[in-house]
Amino acid sequence: MTEPPPTNTSLAGFTIGITADRRGDDQAVMFRRLGAEVVQGPTIQTLSVPDRDALTKLTQDIVAEPPDYLIANTGLGMRTWMAHATEISMDEELRKALGRGRIAARGPKAAAAVSMAGLTVWWRSPSEQLAELAGHLVTEGISGQRVAFQLHGNDSKEVTSELERAGAEVIEIPVYRWTTPEGSQLNRALNLIDLCCRGQIDAVTFTAGPQVRNMIELADASSQLEELRTALNTRVLVGCIGPVCAGVAREEGIADPLVPANWRLGSLVRVVAGALTGGGSAPADEPDS
């Protein structure tokens, strides 16, 4: 779902690079409505249900032995899991199993997906950060408890380890994962890197940490790493959707990424547009989906 553009901000003459695959088109629509040129070069590829048999087996295990807690990490992940359960005729059984425990949501989109599934959120992280959610569960006391953890891409080891150190049995649910792009999508990513290095991109946006890491790795593989880092630290404005994504950017040598006050796609467009033009309004925050 896209949002209306601001009425008094024009990005005519600016070119924006977009590294997202999922919802990259939504970003492109918002920026183009502001008059910007857009170059889409997805640096990740999202694979939904990469191993269907494994997810089916995990779903069966959850139904047979319901968890005490569920970490609803992302809206996409929860919706994808419930859709898979429907396909294998286990959606009602999965709802009943998950409904017996406490459901903690990382953010509003995950919480909305839980509600759409007919379930109730017990607790939601105010900061929308996974580390805070894990800390809350540890404070609750989860020794001897079963925790189902709907994974967010490939980043899970630290949270899983923290919960296990607190005595929990963690069941990881890998509903989707991110990979480096291939084929034509890889060519688009390399093209975006090249344009950044040649000074033809004014701003680049990231909506997930792996987008940053993959862009850096692809630049390294194409012998453009130092050139890209210089560009992203000087003439190319870098916008990150939230503090976790920005933290990855800093780890990869990008010193000063912009982060919107509200970690939503519309707000990311707002902060990028404002920084490029020196002010102006922007779209309202996007609704949960």
C-alpha positions as CSV (number, residue, x, y, z in Angstrom):
1,M,0.0,0.0,0.0
2,T,1.5,3.3,-1.1
3,E,1.0,6.8,0.4
4,P,0.1,10.2,-1.0
5,P,3.1,12.4,-1.8
6,P,3.8,15.6,0.0
7,T,2.4,18.7,-1.6
8,N,5.4,21.1,-1.1
9,T,8.5,19.0,-1.6
10,S,9.9,18.4,-5.1
11,L,12.7,16.0,-5.9
12,A,12.9,17.0,-9.5
13,G,16.5,16.7,-10.6
14,F,17.4,14.1,-8.0
15,T,18.1,10.4,-8.5
16,I,17.3,7.9,-5.7
17,G,18.7,4.4,-5.5
18,I,16.6,1.7,-3.9
19,T,18.2,-1.5,-2.6
20,A,15.0,-3.3,-1.4
21,D,13.4,-6.1,-3.3
22,R,10.2,-6.5,-1.3
23,R,8.2,-3.2,-1.4
24,G,10.9,-1.6,-3.5
25,D,8.2,-0.8,-6.0
26,D,6.3,1.1,-3.3
27,Q,9.3,3.2,-2.5
28,A,9.8,3.9,-6.2
29,V,6.2,5.1,-6.6
30,M,6.5,7.5,-3.6
31,F,9.8,9.0,-4.8
32,R,8.6,9.3,-8.4
33,R,5.5,11.2,-7.3
34,L,7.9,13.7,-5.8
35,G,9.5,14.1,-9.2
36,A,12.6,12.0,-8.5
37,E,14.3,9.7,-10.9
38,V,14.6,6.2,-9.4
39,V,17.1,3.4,-10.0
40,Q,16.1,0.1,-8.4
41,G,19.0,-2.2,-7.7
42,P,17.8,-4.8,-5.1
43,T,20.8,-6.1,-3.2
44,I,18.9,-8.9,-1.5
45,Q,16.4,-11.5,-2.7
46,T,13.7,-12.6,-0.3
47,L,12.8,-16.3,-0.6
48,S,9.5,-17.1,1.1
49,V,9.2,-20.6,2.6
50,P,12.6,-21.8,1.2
51,D,12.1,-25.3,2.6
52,R,8.4,-26.2,2.6
53,D,8.9,-29.7,4.0
54,A,10.9,-28.3,6.9
55,L,8.2,-25.7,7.7
56,T,5.5,-28.3,7.5
57,K,7.4,-30.5,10.0
58,L,7.9,-27.5,12.3
59,T,4.2,-26.6,12.1
60,Q,3.3,-30.2,13.0
61,D,5.7,-30.1,16.0
62,I,4.2,-26.8,17.2
63,V,0.7,-28.2,17.0
64,A,1.7,-31.4,18.8
65,E,3.5,-29.6,21.6
66,P,2.3,-25.9,21.8
67,P,4.9,-23.4,22.8
68,D,4.7,-21.3,26.0
69,Y,5.7,-18.2,24.0
70,L,5.7,-17.1,20.4
71,I,8.0,-14.4,19.1
72,A,6.1,-12.8,16.2
73,N,9.0,-11.1,14.6
74,T,7.7,-9.7,11.3
75,G,4.3,-9.2,9.6
76,L,5.6,-10.9,6.4
77,G,6.8,-13.9,8.4
78,M,3.6,-14.4,10.4
79,R,1.4,-14.0,7.3
80,T,3.5,-16.4,5.3
81,W,3.5,-19.0,8.1
82,M,-0.3,-18.8,8.4
83,A,-0.7,-19.1,4.7
84,H,1.5,-22.2,4.6
85,A,-0.6,-23.7,7.4
86,T,-3.7,-23.0,5.4
87,E,-2.2,-24.8,2.4
88,I,-1.5,-27.9,4.4
89,S,-4.9,-27.7,6.2
90,M,-3.4,-27.0,9.6
91,D,-4.3,-23.3,10.0
92,E,-7.0,-23.9,12.7
93,E,-4.8,-26.3,14.6
94,L,-1.9,-23.9,14.5
95,R,-4.1,-21.0,15.7
96,K,-5.2,-23.1,18.7
97,A,-1.7,-24.2,19.5
98,L,-0.3,-20.6,19.4
99,G,-3.3,-19.3,21.2
100,R,-2.5,-21.4,24.3
101,G,0.7,-19.5,24.9
102,R,1.8,-15.8,25.1
103,I,2.5,-14.0,21.9
104,A,5.1,-11.3,21.9
105,A,5.3,-9.1,18.8
106,R,8.4,-7.2,17.7
107,G,6.5,-4.3,16.1
108,P,3.1,-3.1,14.9
109,K,3.2,-5.0,11.6
110,A,3.9,-8.3,13.4
111,A,1.2,-7.5,15.9
112,A,-1.3,-6.7,13.1
113,A,-0.5,-10.1,11.4
114,V,-1.1,-11.8,14.7
115,S,-4.5,-10.1,15.1
116,M,-5.4,-10.9,11.5
117,A,-4.8,-14.6,12.3
118,G,-7.4,-14.3,15.1
119,L,-4.8,-14.3,17.9
120,T,-4.0,-11.9,20.7
121,V,-0.8,-10.1,21.3
122,W,0.4,-10.4,24.9
123,W,3.3,-7.9,24.7
124,R,4.8,-5.7,22.0
125,S,8.3,-4.1,22.0
126,P,8.0,-0.3,22.3
127,S,11.2,0.2,20.4
128,E,10.3,-2.4,17.8
129,Q,13.7,-4.0,18.3
130,L,14.2,-7.7,18.7
131,A,16.8,-7.3,21.5
132,E,14.3,-5.5,23.7
133,L,11.8,-8.3,23.1
134,A,14.3,-11.0,24.0
135,G,15.2,-9.0,27.1
136,H,11.6,-8.8,28.2
137,L,11.1,-12.5,27.9
138,V,14.3,-13.2,29.9
139,T,13.0,-10.8,32.6
140,E,9.7,-12.7,32.6
141,G,11.6,-15.9,33.5
142,I,11.6,-18.4,30.7
143,S,13.7,-21.2,32.2
144,G,12.2,-24.5,31.1
145,Q,9.7,-22.8,28.7
146,R,9.3,-23.5,25.0
147,V,9.7,-20.5,22.8
148,A,8.8,-20.5,19.1
149,F,10.8,-17.9,17.3
150,Q,9.7,-16.8,13.9
151,L,12.9,-15.8,12.3
152,H,13.6,-12.5,10.5
153,G,15.7,-13.3,7.5
154,N,19.0,-14.9,8.6
155,D,19.7,-12.8,11.8
156,S,18.8,-15.0,14.8
157,K,21.8,-16.5,16.5
158,E,22.3,-13.8,19.2
159,V,18.6,-13.8,20.2
160,T,18.4,-17.6,20.2
161,S,21.6,-17.8,22.3
162,E,20.3,-15.3,24.8
163,L,17.0,-17.2,25.3
164,E,18.8,-20.5,25.6
165,R,21.2,-19.1,28.2
166,A,18.1,-18.1,30.1
167,G,17.0,-21.7,30.1
168,A,14.4,-21.7,27.3
169,E,14.0,-24.3,24.7
170,V,13.9,-22.3,21.4
171,I,12.2,-23.6,18.3
172,E,13.3,-21.5,15.3
173,I,10.7,-21.1,12.6
174,P,12.6,-20.1,9.3
175,V,9.7,-18.8,7.2
176,Y,11.8,-16.9,4.8
177,R,15.4,-16.0,4.2
178,W,17.5,-13.4,2.3
179,T,20.1,-14.3,-0.3
180,T,22.4,-12.4,-2.6
181,P,20.6,-11.6,-5.8
182,E,21.2,-13.6,-9.0
183,G,20.8,-13.1,-12.7
184,S,19.1,-9.9,-13.9
185,Q,18.6,-8.8,-10.3
186,L,22.3,-9.1,-9.7
187,N,23.0,-7.0,-12.7
188,R,20.6,-4.3,-11.4
189,A,22.4,-4.3,-8.1
190,L,25.8,-3.9,-9.7
191,N,24.5,-1.1,-11.9
192,L,23.3,0.8,-8.8
193,I,26.7,0.4,-7.2
194,D,28.4,1.6,-10.4
195,L,26.1,4.7,-10.6
196,C,26.8,5.5,-6.9
197,C,30.6,5.4,-7.6
198,R,30.2,7.6,-10.7
199,G,28.3,10.3,-8.8
200,Q,25.0,9.7,-10.6
201,I,23.0,8.8,-7.5
202,D,22.0,11.5,-4.9
203,A,20.6,9.2,-2.2
204,V,20.3,5.5,-1.6
205,T,17.8,3.8,0.8
206,F,18.1,0.7,2.9
207,T,15.2,-1.1,4.7
208,A,17.1,-4.0,6.1
209,G,20.7,-4.6,7.3
210,P,21.4,-7.4,4.8
211,Q,20.8,-5.0,2.0
212,V,23.7,-2.9,3.3
213,R,26.0,-6.0,3.8
214,N,25.3,-7.4,0.4
215,M,25.9,-4.1,-1.3
216,I,29.3,-3.8,0.4
217,E,30.1,-7.5,-0.5
218,L,29.1,-7.0,-4.1
219,A,31.2,-3.9,-4.4
220,D,34.1,-5.7,-2.9
221,A,33.7,-8.6,-5.4
222,S,33.6,-6.1,-8.3
223,S,36.7,-4.1,-7.0
224,Q,34.6,-1.0,-6.2
225,L,34.5,-1.3,-2.4
226,E,36.6,1.8,-1.4
227,E,35.1,3.8,-4.2
228,L,31.6,2.9,-3.0
229,R,32.4,3.6,0.7
230,T,33.8,7.0,-0.3
231,A,30.7,7.9,-2.3
232,L,28.3,6.8,0.5
233,N,30.3,8.9,3.0
234,T,30.5,12.0,0.8
235,R,28.2,12.8,-2.1
236,V,25.5,10.1,-1.7
237,L,23.0,10.5,1.1
238,V,22.2,7.2,2.9
239,G,18.8,6.7,4.4
240,C,18.1,3.7,6.7
241,I,14.6,2.8,7.9
242,G,15.6,2.2,11.5
243,P,18.4,2.1,14.1
244,V,19.2,-1.6,13.5
245,C,19.7,-1.1,9.8
246,A,21.7,2.1,10.5
247,G,23.9,0.1,12.9
248,V,24.8,-2.3,10.2
249,A,25.5,0.6,7.9
250,R,28.0,2.0,10.5
251,E,29.6,-1.4,10.9
252,E,30.2,-1.5,7.2
253,G,31.9,1.9,7.2
254,I,29.0,4.3,6.4
255,A,29.5,7.0,9.0
256,D,26.3,9.0,9.1
257,P,23.2,7.3,7.8
258,L,19.9,9.2,8.2
259,V,17.1,7.5,10.3
260,P,13.5,8.7,10.4
261,A,11.9,9.3,13.8
262,N,9.2,6.8,12.9
263,W,10.6,3.6,11.4
264,R,8.2,3.3,8.4
265,L,8.6,3.4,4.7
266,G,6.8,6.7,4.4
267,S,9.0,8.3,7.0
268,L,12.1,7.1,5.3
269,V,10.9,8.9,2.1
270,R,10.3,11.9,4.2
271,V,13.7,12.1,5.8
272,V,15.5,11.5,2.5
273,A,13.4,14.1,0.7
274,G,13.8,16.7,3.5
275,A,17.6,16.2,3.6
276,L,18.0,16.5,-0.2
277,T,15.8,19.6,-0.5
278,G,16.6,21.3,2.8
279,G,13.1,20.9,4.3
280,G,9.5,20.3,3.3
281,S,6.7,17.9,4.4
282,A,6.3,14.3,3.4
283,P,3.9,11.4,3.4
284,A,2.3,10.3,6.7
285,D,3.5,7.1,8.3
286,E,2.3,4.1,6.5
287,P,-0.5,2.0,8.1
288,D,0.3,-1.5,9.5
289,S,0.0,-4.2,6.9
